[in-house]
Amino acid sequence: MKMKSAGGDGKKKRQKNYSYKEQEGKLDQVDSEYLQETYRIWFRSFGRYPVPLVKRAKQCWVSIKSWMAVNYPEAHDTLRKGASEAKIKWAEQSLGVKLPIPTRVMFRFCDGQQTMSEDPFEGKRLASLGIIGGYEFYDHYVNVHLLPLKQIVAYTKTFSRMLGFPTRSNYIILAASYYSGKYFFLNCADGQLYVGTKNLMTDREMLPCVPQELINPMLNASNHMPQDAFLLWLEEHSRRLHSGVIRIRGSDPFRSISLYPELPPLCSVAVTNGVQVRASAVFVPELSDLNREEEKCYYYSYSIRMSLLPEGCMLGGVYFPSCQLQSRHWIIHCNDVVVSDVHGEAVIGKFPLLFPDKEEFVYESCAPLPGAPGSVEGFFSFVPGRLRKPEGKQFDVKVAPFVLEEPGYIF
């Protein structure tokens, strides 16, 4: 009886094993059919494009979206799904252009941002969520958004009339700021991305945003990886985000990406008696005037971040728990020539008081230059304690030189 029982159990096991194998076979068949269908869908969508380019565009968007999801989810939520071939064709027909192949592929993965709203409060909240970011100084606030195809068509038609472009111009607007005007134009013929200057409306003056030698927008026999400025621009932007060169600033609900560099060598750092000063600048094309040979104006905004390190203010071997700014001294160079030597009290009308446990005091200002490159350096005068109750002698805090230049990539 035991042997019979054992034999019966063995038969059941063999049947069960066969059942498992049969199920695994069916699952393998289902997986195979799913993969085949997935490939067919992919081929219908992207089969007309070079596979390496599709992979590269996808990786670019994966990189940007992954950073946004972790660091800036509110902006991540504004990114639209990819546009269909039919929608891209509609945009091309509406504007009378043929988009460069890399730009077409980029839009297949993401159709810009959904940040327009008729609700005033919602519109204000969304207006700070541009994934390209910007800067702010005095009453000048820039925050650049990627436009969806529908807005690209509308913006381009409006600006073509305003700028007097031919009816079938090669220029289309890809990105814009909803506050102070800053507009990025893609030239569909040469694949370069341009940004408007102060003279955009009067003289159509624009500057290239990507090194020209990198651009090759067309697919040909010797080049299986076309790349235009839009793809290169977003790839460079992604690298800066992931490396920490640019970061999020502000507080809810109006956080934004700040384009002031945060890391050396683009950001200078100096520590004097426990006071740390970080400084960097960003080129401001929309206020720059480069049309005139003898009176050019390269416009920059600079950001100063000062803080008291955890060990506090140390002066002559004596510890002070706080210190306060009294005055500033700036020396501004252009092509190694001093063009400005400025002394003054306070910074933007403020006398920041620093403590070891407080966040950085941050302020922004601007500096027009007659040429490029240039640099800024100087020092701040502080007193230990407070201005109304000094606890020691005044001392100078160094501001290490930081560069003012027209960059290879303009954002």
C-alpha positions in Angstrom: 0.0 0.0 0.0 2.8 2.4 0.8 4.4 1.7 -2.6 1.2 2.3 -4.4 0.7 5.5 -2.5 4.2 6.6 -3.3 3.7 5.7 -6.9 0.5 7.7 -6.9 2.2 10.7 -5.4 5.0 10.5 -8.0 2.4 10.5 -10.8 0.8 13.5 -9.3 4.1 15.3 -9.0 4.9 14.5 -12.6 1.5 15.9 -13.6 2.1 18.9 -11.5 5.5 19.5 -13.0 4.1 19.1 -16.5 1.4 21.6 -15.5 4.0 24.1 -14.3 6.1 23.7 -17.5 2.9 24.0 -19.6 2.0 27.3 -17.8 5.6 28.5 -18.1 5.4 27.8 -21.9 2.2 29.7 -22.2 3.6 32.6 -20.2 6.7 32.6 -22.4 4.5 32.7 -25.5 2.4 35.6 -24.0 5.7 37.5 -23.2 7.0 36.9 -26.7 3.7 38.1 -28.2 3.7 41.1 -25.9 7.3 42.0 -26.9 6.5 41.5 -30.6 3.5 43.8 -30.3 5.5 46.3 -28.3 8.1 46.3 -31.0 5.5 46.7 -33.7 4.0 49.7 -31.9 7.5 51.2 -31.4 8.4 50.6 -35.1 5.3 52.3 -36.3 6.1 55.3 -34.0 9.8 55.6 -34.5 10.8 53.3 -37.4 11.4 56.3 -39.7 14.1 57.7 -37.4 17.6 56.4 -36.7 17.6 54.0 -33.8 20.6 55.7 -32.0 18.9 59.1 -32.2 15.7 57.7 -30.7 17.6 56.1 -27.9 19.5 59.3 -27.3 16.4 61.5 -27.3 14.6 59.1 -24.9 17.6 59.1 -22.6 17.6 62.9 -22.5 14.0 63.0 -21.5 14.4 60.2 -19.0 17.3 62.1 -17.4 15.4 65.4 -17.2 12.2 63.7 -15.9 13.9 61.7 -13.3 15.6 64.8 -11.9 12.3 66.7 -11.9 10.4 63.8 -10.3 12.8 63.9 -7.3 13.7 67.5 -7.0 10.9 69.4 -8.6 7.7 67.3 -8.8 5.4 70.3 -9.3 7.2 71.1 -12.6 7.4 67.4 -13.5 3.6 67.3 -13.4 3.4 70.0 -16.1 5.3 67.9 -18.7 3.0 66.6 -21.5 3.1 63.2 -23.1 4.7 62.9 -26.5 3.1 64.3 -29.6 1.9 62.1 -32.4 3.3 62.2 -35.9 -0.1 63.6 -37.0 0.2 66.5 -34.5 3.8 67.2 -35.6 2.7 67.3 -39.2 -0.1 69.7 -38.3 2.3 72.0 -36.6 4.7 71.9 -39.6 1.9 72.6 -42.1 0.5 75.4 -39.9 3.9 77.1 -39.9 5.2 76.1 -43.3 8.4 74.5 -41.9 10.0 71.2 -41.7 11.3 70.5 -38.2 14.8 69.1 -37.9 14.8 65.3 -37.3 16.2 65.5 -33.7 13.5 68.1 -32.8 10.8 65.9 -34.2 12.0 62.9 -32.1 12.3 65.1 -29.0 8.6 66.1 -29.4 7.6 62.5 -29.9 8.7 61.9 -26.3 7.4 65.1 -24.7 5.2 67.9 -26.1 6.5 70.7 -23.9 4.8 71.9 -20.7 1.2 72.5 -19.8 1.5 75.7 -17.9 -1.1 78.1 -19.3 -4.2 78.7 -17.2 -7.1 81.2 -17.3 -7.3 81.1 -13.5 -5.2 84.1 -12.2 -3.9 82.3 -9.1 -3.3 79.0 -10.9 -1.6 80.9 -13.7 0.7 82.7 -11.2 1.7 79.4 -9.6 2.4 77.7 -12.9 4.4 80.6 -14.2 7.3 79.8 -11.9 7.5 76.2 -13.1 9.5 76.5 -16.3 11.9 73.5 -16.5 14.6 75.7 -18.1 14.4 78.1 -15.1 15.7 81.7 -14.9 16.8 84.5 -12.6 15.6 87.5 -10.8 17.1 90.9 -10.0 15.3 94.1 -9.0 12.0 94.0 -11.1 13.3 91.8 -13.8 12.1 88.2 -13.4 12.7 85.4 -16.0 11.5 81.9 -15.9 11.6 79.9 -19.2 9.1 77.2 -20.2 9.2 74.7 -23.0 6.1 75.4 -25.2 3.8 72.7 -26.5 3.2 72.5 -30.2 -0.1 74.2 -30.0 1.5 77.3 -28.3 4.5 77.1 -30.6 2.2 77.6 -33.6 0.3 80.5 -31.9 3.4 82.3 -30.5 5.3 81.9 -33.8 2.5 83.3 -35.9 2.2 86.3 -33.5 5.9 87.0 -33.4 6.4 86.5 -37.1 3.9 89.4 -37.7 5.5 91.6 -35.0 9.0 91.0 -36.2 8.1 91.3 -39.9 9.4 87.8 -40.8 8.4 86.4 -44.2 5.1 84.5 -44.3 7.1 81.2 -44.5 10.0 81.9 -42.1 12.3 79.1 -40.9 12.1 80.5 -37.3 9.7 79.0 -34.7 9.5 79.8 -31.0 10.3 76.8 -28.8 10.6 78.4 -25.3 9.6 81.6 -23.6 9.4 83.3 -20.2 5.9 84.3 -19.0 7.2 87.3 -17.0 10.0 89.5 -18.4 10.2 88.8 -22.1 12.8 86.2 -23.1 12.2 84.1 -26.3 14.1 81.2 -27.9 13.8 80.6 -31.6 14.7 77.4 -33.5 15.9 77.9 -37.1 14.5 74.9 -38.8 16.9 75.3 -41.7 20.2 75.3 -39.9 19.2 73.6 -36.7 20.5 76.4 -34.4 18.6 77.7 -31.4 18.7 81.5 -30.9 17.6 83.8 -28.1 16.4 87.4 -28.6 18.4 90.4 -27.4 17.2 93.9 -26.4 17.0 94.6 -30.1 14.8 91.7 -31.0 11.7 93.7 -31.8 13.5 96.5 -33.6 16.3 94.7 -35.5 15.6 91.0 -35.1 18.8 90.6 -33.2 19.4 87.1 -31.8 22.3 85.2 -30.4 23.1 81.5 -30.9 22.5 79.3 -27.9 24.7 76.3 -28.7 28.2 76.1 -30.2 27.7 76.1 -33.9 30.4 73.4 -34.6 28.4 70.8 -32.7 25.3 71.2 -34.9 24.5 68.8 -37.8 20.7 68.6 -38.0 20.4 66.6 -41.3 20.6 62.8 -41.8 23.0 61.8 -44.5 25.1 58.9 -45.7 28.2 59.8 -43.5 26.2 60.8 -40.4 23.8 58.4 -38.8 23.4 60.6 -35.7 22.0 64.0 -36.6 21.9 66.5 -33.7 20.4 69.9 -33.7 20.7 72.7 -31.1 17.4 71.8 -29.3 18.7 68.3 -28.5 22.1 69.5 -27.5 20.6 72.3 -25.4 18.4 70.0 -23.4 21.2 67.5 -22.9 23.5 70.2 -21.5 20.7 71.5 -19.3 20.2 67.9 -17.9 23.9 67.7 -17.2 23.8 70.9 -15.2 20.8 69.8 -13.2 22.3 66.4 -12.3 25.7 67.8 -11.5 24.3 70.4 -9.1 25.6 73.3 -11.1 22.1 74.8 -11.1 19.5 74.1 -8.3 16.1 74.9 -7.0 15.5 78.1 -5.1 12.6 79.6 -3.3 9.8 78.1 -1.1 6.4 76.6 -1.8 4.4 77.3 -3.8 6.8 79.4 -5.9 10.0 77.4 -6.1 11.9 77.7 -9.4 15.1 76.6 -11.1 17.8 79.2 -10.6 20.4 79.6 -13.4 23.0 81.2 -11.2 25.8 78.6 -11.0 26.3 77.0 -7.6 29.6 75.1 -8.1 33.2 76.1 -9.0 34.7 77.2 -11.3 31.5 79.1 -12.4 30.8 80.0 -8.8 33.6 81.6 -6.7 34.0 80.8 -3.0 36.0 82.7 -0.3 36.0 82.5 3.5 37.3 85.3 5.7 37.2 85.1 9.5 34.4 82.5 9.3 32.3 84.5 6.8 31.8 82.6 3.5 30.8 84.4 0.3 29.8 82.5 -2.9 29.3 84.5 -6.1 28.4 83.8 -9.7 26.8 85.5 -12.7 24.5 84.7 -15.5 24.4 86.3 -19.0 21.2 88.3 -19.6 20.7 88.3 -23.4 17.3 89.9 -23.4 18.8 93.2 -22.0 22.0 93.1 -24.0 22.5 95.4 -26.9 25.1 94.1 -29.4 24.2 95.9 -32.6 26.5 98.8 -32.2 30.2 98.3 -32.8 31.4 101.0 -30.4 28.6 101.0 -27.8 27.8 97.4 -27.2 26.3 96.4 -23.9 26.7 92.9 -22.5 24.3 92.6 -19.6 24.9 90.3 -16.6 23.1 89.5 -13.4 25.2 88.3 -10.4 24.1 86.5 -7.3 25.9 86.8 -3.9 25.4 84.3 -1.2 26.9 85.0 2.2 26.8 83.0 5.4 28.5 82.6 8.8 30.1 79.1 9.1 29.2 76.9 12.1 32.4 77.9 14.0 31.1 81.5 14.0 33.1 84.7 13.4 36.8 84.4 14.5 38.7 87.7 14.6 42.2 87.9 16.2 41.6 84.6 18.0 38.3 85.9 19.6 35.0 84.2 18.9 31.9 86.3 18.0 28.4 84.7 17.6 27.3 87.1 14.9 28.5 89.8 12.5 26.8 92.4 10.3 27.5 93.9 6.9 28.2 97.6 6.8 29.5 98.4 3.3 30.7 97.0 0.0 33.5 97.6 -2.5 33.3 96.3 -6.1 35.9 96.3 -8.8 34.6 95.4 -12.2 36.9 94.5 -15.1 36.2 94.3 -18.8 38.9 92.8 -21.0 41.4 93.3 -18.1 40.5 97.0 -17.8 38.8 98.4 -14.7 35.5 99.9 -15.8 33.9 100.4 -12.4 35.2 100.9 -8.9 32.3 101.2 -6.5 32.1 101.9 -2.8 28.8 102.0 -1.0 26.8 101.2 2.1 24.7 98.1 2.4 23.6 95.7 -0.4 20.3 96.4 -2.1 19.5 98.7 0.8 20.0 95.9 3.4 22.5 95.3 6.2 22.4 91.5 6.6 23.1 90.1 10.1 24.8 86.7 10.0 24.5 83.9 12.5 26.1 80.4 12.4 22.7 78.6 12.2 21.0 80.8 9.7 20.6 80.2 6.0 22.6 82.1 3.4 21.7 85.7 2.8 21.1 85.9 -0.9 20.8 88.9 -3.1 21.0 89.6 -6.9 22.1 92.7 -8.8 23.3 93.5 -12.3 26.3 94.8 -14.2 26.3 96.0 -17.9 29.7 95.8 -19.6 30.9 97.4 -22.9 32.5 94.1 -23.9 33.3 90.5 -22.9 34.7 88.8 -21.0 34.8 90.6 -17.7 35.0 89.8 -14.0 33.9 91.1 -10.6 35.8 91.0 -7.3 35.9 93.0 -4.1 35.1 92.8 -0.4 32.4 93.5 2.1 33.1 95.3 5.4 31.6 93.6 8.5 31.6 94.4 12.2 31.5 91.7 14.9 28.2 91.7 16.7 25.8 94.3 15.4 26.1 97.7 13.7 24.3 99.4 16.6 26.4 97.5 19.1 29.8 96.5 17.7 31.8 94.0 19.7 35.1 94.5 17.8 37.0 96.2 15.0 35.6 96.3 11.5 37.0 93.7 9.1 36.9 93.1 5.4 35.5 89.9 3.8 36.9 88.9 0.4 34.7 88.3 -2.6 36.7 86.0 -4.9 36.7 87.0 -8.6 33.9 85.6 -10.7 33.6 85.7 -14.4 31.2 87.7 -16.6 31.2 86.1 -20.1 29.0 85.2 -23.0 28.7 81.5 -22.6 28.8 78.8 -25.2 25.4 77.6 -24.1 22.8 80.3 -23.3 19.7 79.4 -21.2 
